[in-house]
Amino acid sequence: MTVVSILQIVWAISAFSLIVLILLHSPKGDGIGGIGGQAQLFTSAKSAETTLNRTTWALVVMFLGLTVVLSAGWLEPIG
């Protein structure tokens, strides 16, 4: 398995994860707090929303960075 293949798998996982996390955001500010088991994972709905926002932004940066690297072909062997 090459480095490019591994990065493509990570890229696909980050894309799917982004879709899921964005769908968890609520337009009313409920977000992940409306799912249920929120009391066990987070101390408050605001903390849950903050964690969701930070995780989403981290995945956005990773997804866009991998998109640039994979599309530029920087990792392809020169030959």
C-alpha positions in Angstrom: 0.0 0.0 0.0 1.5 3.3 -1.1 1.4 6.6 0.8 -1.0 8.0 -1.8 -3.4 5.1 -1.2 -3.3 5.7 2.6 -3.9 9.4 2.1 -6.8 8.7 -0.2 -8.4 6.5 2.4 -7.9 9.1 5.1 -9.3 11.7 2.7 -12.4 9.6 2.1 -12.9 9.0 5.8 -12.5 12.7 6.6 -15.1 13.5 3.9 -17.6 11.1 5.3 -17.0 12.3 8.8 -17.5 15.9 7.7 -20.9 15.0 6.3 -21.9 13.4 9.5 -20.6 16.2 11.7 -22.2 18.9 9.6 -25.6 17.1 9.8 -25.2 17.0 13.6 -25.2 20.8 13.7 -28.6 22.3 14.5 -29.8 25.6 13.1 -31.4 26.3 16.5 -28.3 25.7 18.5 -29.4 22.3 19.8 -26.8 20.5 17.8 -25.3 17.4 19.4 -27.2 18.2 22.6 -30.5 17.1 21.0 -29.3 13.6 20.3 -29.7 12.2 23.8 -26.7 10.9 25.7 -25.3 14.3 25.9 -25.2 14.4 29.7 -22.8 11.5 29.7 -20.3 12.9 27.2 -20.4 16.7 27.9 -21.0 18.9 30.9 -23.3 21.2 29.0 -24.9 21.8 25.6 -22.6 24.7 25.0 -19.5 22.5 25.7 -21.0 19.9 23.3 -21.5 22.5 20.6 -18.0 23.9 21.1 -16.5 20.5 20.8 -18.5 19.8 17.7 -17.4 23.1 16.1 -13.7 22.5 16.8 -13.9 18.9 15.5 -15.6 20.1 12.4 -13.0 22.8 11.7 -10.2 20.3 12.3 -11.7 17.9 9.7 -12.3 20.8 7.3 -8.6 21.8 7.5 -7.5 18.1 7.1 -9.9 17.5 4.2 -8.8 20.6 2.3 -5.1 20.0 3.0 -5.3 16.4 1.7 -7.3 17.6 -1.3 -4.6 20.0 -2.3 -1.8 17.5 -1.7 -3.6 14.7 -3.6 -4.7 16.9 -6.5 -1.3 18.5 -7.0 0.4 15.2 -7.4 3.3 16.1 -5.1 3.5 12.5 -3.9 3.5 10.8 -7.2 6.9 9.3 -8.3 8.7 11.4 -10.9 9.6 9.3 -13.9 
